[in-house]
Amino acid sequence: MPFRDSTSAHSSSRRTDGGAGSGLEDYWNVLLKSKVRGGAFLWTFVDEAVKRVDLDGRLDGRGNLAPDGILGPYREKEASYFTYKEVWSPVVVAERKLPVDFNGTLTIENRYDFLDAQKCGFSWQLRKFRRPDQAGSGFEVLARASTKLSAPLPPGVQGRLKLGLPKELQRAGKSFSLVNGPRLAAGQATLTGIEHRAQGPDHLVTATYSGNMKSVRWRVRSNDWVQLDYAYNLSGPQDFFGVSFDYPEANVKKMTWLGGGPYRVWNNRRMGETFNVWENQYNNSVTGAGPWIYPEFKGYFDQVRWVRLETSEGPITAIIQQDDLFLQILTPQFPDKKLAGLTSPPFPSAGISFLHAIPGMGSKFISSENSGPQARKTIAAGDYQGSVSFYFGK
């Protein structure tokens, strides 16, 4: 079957790309899948024209009547040249888009008739493209390397090619131990339904409940950010309320955040904090019992806009989309009741929580409830909602 150009007649003697590559991929896919095929030919290779000495050397293609190829009359490469080059590539990468959990391994297909693709060499580059505010075009090459197939790949067969990406260049995927959430820190919830669907380039997972939790929606964005939106209803006096996740304390190394700091807070001790970007190394200080490292790492924090946890699995970044939530990082330890007296306020048992209310702190001799209005339990009054965006990895 011929692939002819589709350009309408024009008066210019200068030939242009006649669209020879238009539709080629559709035709070629049919041929590849067919059990019987005779082949195809290209019409034509170059733009043909006559150099008119009577017109100061202009090239005359007689409008659209002369053959119009994928190369110009002086072998200039037109757009369709690159279309043919890619469609007829003898080795093809199956992935048109890298998966979220890309670890540096690609699926390739050998379309040679006789050559084993193991004899081919492969190279890759990590490119950083220019931003709109940067001058010029092109990109910066951040890393590059060459590799080969580790096993034979005969013609017509698919195989796996390991690029050998450095660990820091591999996409982290969702293989983090942030689990069992979002669950209510106070109240009851029973899952009643779950659905998922695509929405443009994003993917939505929506869960509904009976009880205090009303809905949870995860939006997995095409740029690997994951947005959590949740809603619940609660009433009555509570020590704390919001949503929690589990995360292994042993994995946590450091926390950096924009918000109040650098110390943790209680509902009746929020004054004295400074809004800034803070960084705390993990410690397990127990106030009054050692190891006397301050600020304490674990506890409640307020005014947090974003937080980045450095963990043994990689960084976890969370952006809190509203200013009325407290952040809980891990669950602090307190001395024995004989030593702590009334200074061991309640915490959700969690690795990370996003809370609408936290408890106050008592003293050695006065309970939180008797130490002033701010220290009393918060009266939950109706509907609450929250929105947090996560990024897992660098």
FIROPA-303244 format. One record per residue (C-alpha): residue in three letters; x, y, z negated. Coordinates in steps of 0.02 Angstrom, whole numbers. Layout:
! residues N
{rec 'ala',{X,Y,Z}}
...
! end
This chain:
! residues 394
{rec 'met',{0,0,0}}
{rec 'pro',{76,169,45}}
{rec 'phe',{87,314,-78}}
{rec 'arg',{59,467,29}}
{rec 'asp',{69,648,-24}}
{rec 'ser',{-92,739,-64}}
{rec 'thr',{-39,918,-30}}
{rec 'ser',{-155,1023,75}}
{rec 'ala',{-89,1118,224}}
{rec 'his',{5,1277,187}}
{rec 'ser',{85,1410,292}}
{rec 'ser',{251,1416,200}}
{rec 'ser',{397,1332,283}}
{rec 'arg',{465,1291,109}}
{rec 'arg',{410,1114,60}}
{rec 'thr',{349,1077,-117}}
{rec 'asp',{316,921,-221}}
{rec 'gly',{171,839,-131}}
{rec 'gly',{115,737,-280}}
{rec 'ala',{193,573,-222}}
{rec 'gly',{202,514,-402}}
{rec 'ser',{20,551,-437}}
{rec 'gly',{-72,391,-480}}
{rec 'leu',{86,286,-463}}
{rec 'glu',{77,221,-641}}
{rec 'asp',{-102,159,-617}}
{rec 'tyr',{-57,68,-457}}
{rec 'trp',{101,-4,-532}}
{rec 'asn',{12,-71,-686}}
{rec 'val',{-113,-161,-573}}
{rec 'leu',{30,-238,-474}}
{rec 'leu',{119,-295,-632}}
{rec 'lys',{-36,-383,-697}}
{rec 'ser',{-85,-461,-532}}
{rec 'lys',{-42,-643,-493}}
{rec 'val',{-34,-601,-308}}
{rec 'arg',{48,-447,-238}}
{rec 'gly',{137,-398,-81}}
{rec 'gly',{233,-248,-146}}
{rec 'ala',{232,-63,-110}}
{rec 'phe',{332,66,-14}}
{rec 'leu',{371,249,-37}}
{rec 'trp',{318,373,96}}
{rec 'thr',{431,465,110}}
{rec 'phe',{600,490,26}}
{rec 'val',{647,667,77}}
{rec 'asp',{563,823,145}}
{rec 'glu',{592,823,333}}
{rec 'ala',{604,988,424}}
{rec 'val',{686,1069,574}}
{rec 'lys',{810,1210,548}}
{rec 'arg',{747,1350,661}}
{rec 'val',{891,1447,735}}
{rec 'asp',{762,1562,812}}
{rec 'leu',{696,1603,637}}
{rec 'asp',{859,1648,550}}
{rec 'gly',{890,1467,498}}
{rec 'arg',{726,1439,408}}
{rec 'leu',{670,1260,381}}
{rec 'asp',{507,1224,473}}
{rec 'gly',{403,1078,407}}
{rec 'arg',{255,1126,513}}
{rec 'gly',{150,1165,362}}
{rec 'asn',{96,999,288}}
{rec 'leu',{121,894,444}}
{rec 'ala',{303,843,419}}
{rec 'pro',{344,703,296}}
{rec 'asp',{348,766,115}}
{rec 'gly',{460,663,1}}
{rec 'ile',{516,661,-180}}
{rec 'leu',{677,752,-134}}
{rec 'gly',{690,919,-50}}
{rec 'pro',{773,943,120}}
{rec 'tyr',{941,967,35}}
{rec 'arg',{908,822,-86}}
{rec 'glu',{839,933,-224}}
{rec 'lys',{751,825,-355}}
{rec 'glu',{564,862,-365}}
{rec 'ala',{447,814,-508}}
{rec 'ser',{389,653,-426}}
{rec 'tyr',{569,593,-416}}
{rec 'phe',{570,578,-607}}
{rec 'thr',{398,498,-607}}
{rec 'tyr',{461,358,-493}}
{rec 'lys',{618,341,-597}}
{rec 'glu',{519,313,-758}}
{rec 'val',{379,205,-686}}
{rec 'trp',{502,93,-595}}
{rec 'ser',{624,81,-740}}
{rec 'pro',{686,-100,-751}}
{rec 'val',{688,-94,-941}}
{rec 'val',{537,-16,-1027}}
{rec 'val',{507,35,-1208}}
{rec 'ala',{333,-24,-1257}}
{rec 'glu',{305,103,-1396}}
{rec 'arg',{235,264,-1327}}
{rec 'lys',{233,336,-1503}}
{rec 'leu',{339,286,-1652}}
{rec 'pro',{240,200,-1790}}
{rec 'val',{231,274,-1964}}
{rec 'asp',{342,136,-2033}}
{rec 'phe',{473,147,-1893}}
{rec 'asn',{633,66,-1954}}
{rec 'gly',{740,84,-1799}}
{rec 'thr',{678,-70,-1701}}
{rec 'leu',{594,-50,-1531}}
{rec 'thr',{497,-170,-1419}}
{rec 'ile',{571,-177,-1245}}
{rec 'glu',{518,-269,-1087}}
{rec 'asn',{640,-333,-957}}
{rec 'arg',{568,-297,-784}}
{rec 'tyr',{723,-348,-687}}
{rec 'asp',{696,-491,-564}}
{rec 'phe',{858,-583,-603}}
{rec 'leu',{963,-489,-730}}
{rec 'asp',{962,-532,-915}}
{rec 'ala',{936,-370,-1012}}
{rec 'gln',{1067,-425,-1139}}
{rec 'lys',{1195,-370,-1009}}
{rec 'cys',{1127,-192,-1020}}
{rec 'gly',{1191,-59,-1139}}
{rec 'phe',{1075,56,-1236}}
{rec 'ser',{1104,225,-1317}}
{rec 'trp',{997,337,-1428}}
{rec 'gln',{1000,515,-1491}}
{rec 'leu',{915,603,-1636}}
{rec 'arg',{868,773,-1568}}
{rec 'lys',{817,930,-1660}}
{rec 'phe',{717,1041,-1544}}
{rec 'arg',{721,1230,-1552}}
{rec 'arg',{586,1319,-1649}}
{rec 'pro',{478,1458,-1574}}
{rec 'asp',{581,1589,-1665}}
{rec 'gln',{746,1526,-1592}}
{rec 'ala',{814,1589,-1428}}
{rec 'gly',{848,1478,-1279}}
{rec 'ser',{790,1305,-1232}}
{rec 'gly',{846,1128,-1264}}
{rec 'phe',{894,1040,-1424}}
{rec 'glu',{1033,1000,-1545}}
{rec 'val',{1096,820,-1556}}
{rec 'leu',{1103,772,-1739}}
{rec 'ala',{1159,593,-1716}}
{rec 'arg',{1194,470,-1575}}
{rec 'ala',{1253,290,-1552}}
{rec 'ser',{1256,144,-1431}}
{rec 'thr',{1193,-34,-1454}}
{rec 'lys',{1156,-197,-1363}}
{rec 'leu',{1029,-336,-1378}}
{rec 'ser',{1078,-468,-1504}}
{rec 'ala',{998,-609,-1403}}
{rec 'pro',{963,-649,-1219}}
{rec 'leu',{810,-566,-1141}}
{rec 'pro',{766,-647,-973}}
{rec 'pro',{665,-558,-837}}
{rec 'gly',{481,-533,-877}}
{rec 'val',{504,-557,-1063}}
{rec 'gln',{482,-437,-1211}}
{rec 'gly',{606,-428,-1353}}
{rec 'arg',{663,-322,-1500}}
{rec 'leu',{804,-196,-1491}}
{rec 'lys',{881,-138,-1655}}
{rec 'leu',{950,37,-1636}}
{rec 'gly',{1051,29,-1796}}
{rec 'leu',{987,193,-1867}}
{rec 'pro',{1075,255,-2023}}
{rec 'lys',{964,228,-2175}}
{rec 'glu',{938,415,-2199}}
{rec 'leu',{865,429,-2023}}
{rec 'gln',{736,292,-2042}}
{rec 'arg',{558,344,-2072}}
{rec 'ala',{504,293,-2246}}
{rec 'gly',{328,229,-2201}}
{rec 'lys',{208,205,-2347}}
{rec 'ser',{313,75,-2441}}
{rec 'phe',{311,171,-2605}}
{rec 'ser',{248,104,-2772}}
{rec 'leu',{119,242,-2799}}
{rec 'val',{-31,128,-2832}}
{rec 'asn',{-196,106,-2925}}
{rec 'gly',{-266,275,-2881}}
{rec 'pro',{-342,393,-2871}}
{rec 'arg',{-434,325,-3023}}
{rec 'leu',{-528,429,-3150}}
{rec 'ala',{-429,475,-3305}}
{rec 'ala',{-597,487,-3396}}
{rec 'gly',{-764,415,-3341}}
{rec 'gln',{-820,262,-3245}}
{rec 'ala',{-819,219,-3059}}
{rec 'thr',{-870,68,-2956}}
{rec 'leu',{-825,58,-2772}}
{rec 'thr',{-981,44,-2664}}
{rec 'gly',{-916,68,-2488}}
{rec 'ile',{-764,106,-2381}}
{rec 'glu',{-748,157,-2199}}
{rec 'his',{-610,213,-2084}}
{rec 'arg',{-610,299,-1916}}
{rec 'ala',{-501,402,-1801}}
{rec 'gln',{-527,589,-1792}}
{rec 'gly',{-421,663,-1655}}
{rec 'pro',{-240,623,-1695}}
{rec 'asp',{-282,587,-1878}}
{rec 'his',{-353,435,-1964}}
{rec 'leu',{-484,449,-2102}}
{rec 'val',{-517,324,-2242}}
{rec 'thr',{-670,368,-2349}}
{rec 'ala',{-724,276,-2507}}
{rec 'thr',{-888,302,-2601}}
{rec 'tyr',{-930,253,-2780}}
{rec 'ser',{-1064,237,-2910}}
{rec 'gly',{-1030,312,-3080}}
{rec 'asn',{-930,470,-3108}}
{rec 'met',{-820,460,-2953}}
{rec 'lys',{-919,519,-2802}}
{rec 'ser',{-799,508,-2655}}
{rec 'val',{-618,488,-2605}}
{rec 'arg',{-554,530,-2432}}
{rec 'trp',{-380,500,-2364}}
{rec 'arg',{-329,590,-2204}}
{rec 'val',{-173,516,-2126}}
{rec 'arg',{-106,652,-2013}}
{rec 'ser',{-5,626,-1855}}
{rec 'asn',{142,718,-1936}}
{rec 'asp',{147,586,-2076}}
{rec 'trp',{71,698,-2210}}
{rec 'val',{-68,611,-2307}}
{rec 'gln',{-206,722,-2379}}
{rec 'leu',{-312,664,-2525}}
{rec 'asp',{-482,745,-2559}}
{rec 'tyr',{-586,682,-2704}}
{rec 'ala',{-743,730,-2799}}
{rec 'tyr',{-815,673,-2966}}
{rec 'asn',{-945,721,-3095}}
{rec 'leu',{-915,724,-3282}}
{rec 'ser',{-995,801,-3435}}
{rec 'gly',{-965,812,-3622}}
{rec 'pro',{-809,839,-3731}}
{rec 'gln',{-651,758,-3662}}
{rec 'asp',{-467,751,-3710}}
{rec 'phe',{-421,755,-3526}}
{rec 'phe',{-501,722,-3357}}
{rec 'gly',{-449,711,-3176}}
{rec 'val',{-370,574,-3070}}
{rec 'ser',{-217,464,-3101}}
{rec 'phe',{-96,349,-3010}}
{rec 'asp',{27,220,-3074}}
{rec 'tyr',{212,238,-3031}}
{rec 'pro',{359,141,-3108}}
{rec 'glu',{453,252,-3228}}
{rec 'ala',{613,154,-3193}}
{rec 'asn',{611,220,-3013}}
{rec 'val',{608,406,-3060}}
{rec 'lys',{769,506,-3054}}
{rec 'lys',{728,692,-3042}}
{rec 'met',{586,815,-3021}}
{rec 'thr',{588,981,-2929}}
{rec 'trp',{433,1091,-2931}}
{rec 'leu',{363,1265,-2903}}
{rec 'gly',{259,1313,-3054}}
{rec 'gly',{267,1349,-3238}}
{rec 'gly',{422,1285,-3324}}
{rec 'pro',{544,1223,-3365}}
{rec 'tyr',{455,1148,-3518}}
{rec 'arg',{296,1045,-3527}}
{rec 'val',{137,1122,-3595}}
{rec 'trp',{-15,1085,-3705}}
{rec 'asn',{-184,1166,-3685}}
{rec 'asn',{-150,1273,-3839}}
{rec 'arg',{31,1311,-3790}}
{rec 'arg',{38,1376,-3614}}
{rec 'met',{117,1546,-3652}}
{rec 'gly',{304,1566,-3631}}
{rec 'glu',{318,1476,-3465}}
{rec 'thr',{400,1560,-3314}}
{rec 'phe',{337,1535,-3137}}
{rec 'asn',{485,1479,-3033}}
{rec 'val',{562,1332,-2941}}
{rec 'trp',{628,1214,-3074}}
{rec 'glu',{729,1054,-3073}}
{rec 'asn',{736,926,-3215}}
{rec 'gln',{838,766,-3219}}
{rec 'tyr',{747,615,-3288}}
{rec 'asn',{762,590,-3475}}
{rec 'asn',{663,498,-3607}}
{rec 'ser',{681,623,-3748}}
{rec 'val',{561,594,-3892}}
{rec 'thr',{538,757,-3985}}
{rec 'gly',{600,738,-4163}}
{rec 'ala',{678,567,-4130}}
{rec 'gly',{806,595,-3992}}
{rec 'pro',{899,582,-3880}}
{rec 'trp',{882,773,-3895}}
{rec 'ile',{884,815,-3709}}
{rec 'tyr',{781,969,-3667}}
{rec 'pro',{675,1011,-3575}}
{rec 'glu',{584,845,-3597}}
{rec 'phe',{553,766,-3427}}
{rec 'lys',{385,683,-3458}}
{rec 'gly',{223,774,-3495}}
{rec 'tyr',{95,901,-3435}}
{rec 'phe',{142,1047,-3322}}
{rec 'asp',{34,1191,-3262}}
{rec 'gln',{28,1315,-3116}}
{rec 'val',{112,1183,-3008}}
{rec 'arg',{100,1221,-2822}}
{rec 'trp',{214,1081,-2761}}
{rec 'val',{320,945,-2838}}
{rec 'arg',{454,831,-2766}}
{rec 'leu',{499,673,-2860}}
{rec 'glu',{666,594,-2819}}
{rec 'thr',{648,407,-2838}}
{rec 'ser',{746,250,-2799}}
{rec 'glu',{622,222,-2655}}
{rec 'gly',{649,396,-2583}}
{rec 'pro',{571,566,-2616}}
{rec 'ile',{385,590,-2647}}
{rec 'thr',{320,766,-2611}}
{rec 'ala',{149,825,-2667}}
{rec 'ile',{69,993,-2626}}
{rec 'ile',{-74,1039,-2742}}
{rec 'gln',{-203,1135,-2640}}
{rec 'gln',{-282,1227,-2788}}
{rec 'asp',{-226,1322,-2941}}
{rec 'asp',{-339,1245,-3074}}
{rec 'leu',{-253,1076,-3091}}
{rec 'phe',{-124,1017,-3217}}
{rec 'leu',{11,895,-3165}}
{rec 'gln',{56,748,-3274}}
{rec 'ile',{224,663,-3243}}
{rec 'leu',{239,493,-3329}}
{rec 'thr',{177,457,-3505}}
{rec 'pro',{285,525,-3647}}
{rec 'gln',{333,425,-3798}}
{rec 'phe',{306,493,-3974}}
{rec 'pro',{383,446,-4142}}
{rec 'asp',{298,328,-4261}}
{rec 'lys',{140,404,-4337}}
{rec 'lys',{229,418,-4504}}
{rec 'leu',{356,534,-4424}}
{rec 'ala',{246,619,-4294}}
{rec 'gly',{100,655,-4407}}
{rec 'leu',{-35,736,-4298}}
{rec 'thr',{86,786,-4159}}
{rec 'ser',{54,644,-4037}}
{rec 'pro',{-83,704,-3917}}
{rec 'pro',{-171,582,-3800}}
{rec 'phe',{-114,550,-3622}}
{rec 'pro',{-186,450,-3478}}
{rec 'ser',{-78,296,-3455}}
{rec 'ala',{-11,345,-3285}}
{rec 'gly',{140,386,-3180}}
{rec 'ile',{64,540,-3098}}
{rec 'ser',{-101,629,-3136}}
{rec 'phe',{-190,782,-3068}}
{rec 'leu',{-300,844,-3209}}
{rec 'his',{-432,977,-3234}}
{rec 'ala',{-408,972,-3423}}
{rec 'ile',{-271,922,-3545}}
{rec 'pro',{-271,910,-3736}}
{rec 'gly',{-199,1029,-3865}}
{rec 'met',{-60,990,-3989}}
{rec 'gly',{-82,975,-4177}}
{rec 'ser',{49,997,-4312}}
{rec 'lys',{117,885,-4449}}
{rec 'phe',{-27,932,-4563}}
{rec 'ile',{-168,998,-4451}}
{rec 'ser',{-253,902,-4313}}
{rec 'ser',{-274,975,-4140}}
{rec 'glu',{-462,992,-4167}}
{rec 'asn',{-433,1102,-4320}}
{rec 'ser',{-294,1213,-4252}}
{rec 'gly',{-396,1336,-4148}}
{rec 'pro',{-517,1347,-4001}}
{rec 'gln',{-385,1310,-3868}}
{rec 'ala',{-340,1146,-3951}}
{rec 'arg',{-516,1076,-3954}}
{rec 'lys',{-578,952,-3827}}
{rec 'thr',{-629,1024,-3659}}
{rec 'ile',{-815,1018,-3621}}
{rec 'ala',{-833,943,-3447}}
{rec 'ala',{-980,1024,-3359}}
{rec 'gly',{-1030,949,-3193}}
{rec 'asp',{-946,931,-3024}}
{rec 'tyr',{-758,936,-2997}}
{rec 'gln',{-651,913,-2843}}
{rec 'gly',{-469,913,-2797}}
{rec 'ser',{-356,911,-2645}}
{rec 'val',{-175,853,-2640}}
{rec 'ser',{-62,821,-2491}}
{rec 'phe',{77,692,-2500}}
{rec 'tyr',{233,659,-2399}}
{rec 'phe',{329,498,-2429}}
{rec 'gly',{513,506,-2380}}
{rec 'lys',{629,641,-2320}}
! end
